[in-house]
Amino acid sequence: MKKFIIQIIVLSLSVYYLLPEFISGITIDEPRTAIIAAVLFAVINFAVKPILKIITLPLNVLTFGIFGLIVNVLLFWFVASVIDGFTVADFMTALWGALALTFVNWLTDKLTS
């Protein structure tokens, strides 16, 4: 539970402060929207993503893991499409945003382990 809360805090900070500043095409209207997006993204990462990893395992093996990146991009884009006030312009913007969040997640895991 502690790791989940830390991940939500780090994700909300990175979504709100870093992504809109460094990646053009990502906009967030207010801080509350960033927190909601971070909570939804964290819940999807903990609940839905393991199931998607199992389902897409054959494609991940065939593409040497690149399909896993596409799944991350689609999940990031899904979160942006569900939440009002959080917009992602196109697929390439979602790709860069998902890469940045993947890096932040990896860094958070390393620092909290």
GIWO-V155838 format. One record per residue. N is the residue number from 1. RES is the residue in one small letter. PHI is phi in whole degrees, -180 to 180 (none if undefined). OMEGA is omega in radians with two decimals (999 if undefined). Layout:
N/RES/PHI/OMEGA
N/RES/PHI/OMEGA
This chain:
1/m/none/3.14
2/k/-63/3.13
3/k/-64/3.11
4/f/-62/-3.14
5/i/-68/3.09
6/i/-63/3.13
7/q/-64/3.11
8/i/-63/-3.14
9/i/-64/-3.13
10/v/-65/3.12
11/l/-64/-3.13
12/s/-65/3.09
13/l/-66/-3.12
14/s/-71/3.12
15/v/-66/-3.05
16/y/-76/-3.02
17/y/-94/-3.00
18/l/-90/-3.02
19/l/-61/3.12
20/p/-65/3.14
21/e/-76/-3.01
22/f/-101/-3.10
23/i/-118/3.11
24/s/-73/-3.10
25/g/108/3.05
26/i/-108/3.12
27/t/-131/3.07
28/i/-133/-3.03
29/d/-73/-3.06
30/e/-147/-3.11
31/p/-61/3.13
32/r/-62/3.10
33/t/-63/3.11
34/a/-64/3.13
35/i/-67/3.11
36/i/-63/3.12
37/a/-63/3.14
38/a/-66/3.13
39/v/-64/3.14
40/l/-64/3.13
41/f/-65/3.11
42/a/-67/3.11
43/v/-64/3.11
44/i/-64/3.12
45/n/-63/-3.11
46/f/-86/-3.03
47/a/-102/-3.00
48/v/-93/-3.04
49/k/-61/3.09
50/p/-61/3.10
51/i/-67/3.10
52/l/-64/3.09
53/k/-63/3.13
54/i/-68/-3.12
55/i/-65/-3.08
56/t/-94/-3.12
57/l/-55/3.11
58/p/-60/3.11
59/l/-68/3.08
60/n/-65/3.12
61/v/-67/-3.12
62/l/-66/-3.09
63/t/-102/3.14
64/f/57/3.05
65/g/91/-3.11
66/i/-68/3.11
67/f/-65/3.05
68/g/-62/3.06
69/l/-65/3.11
70/i/-64/3.08
71/v/-62/3.09
72/n/-61/3.13
73/v/-62/-3.13
74/l/-66/3.08
75/l/-68/3.09
76/f/-63/3.13
77/w/-66/3.09
78/f/-62/3.13
79/v/-61/3.13
80/a/-67/-3.13
81/s/-78/-3.11
82/v/-84/-3.02
83/i/-98/3.06
84/d/-73/3.14
85/g/96/3.09
86/f/-120/-3.06
87/t/-122/3.04
88/v/-125/-2.98
89/a/-67/-3.05
90/d/-154/-3.07
91/f/-65/-3.13
92/m/-65/3.06
93/t/-64/3.09
94/a/-64/3.10
95/l/-62/3.14
96/w/-67/3.09
97/g/-65/3.12
98/a/-67/3.08
99/l/-63/3.13
100/a/-65/3.13
101/l/-69/3.07
102/t/-63/3.10
103/f/-64/3.13
104/v/-65/3.08
105/n/-62/3.13
106/w/-62/3.14
107/l/-64/3.10
108/t/-63/3.11
109/d/-62/-3.13
110/k/-68/-3.09
111/l/-79/-3.11
112/t/-94/-3.13
113/s/-84/999
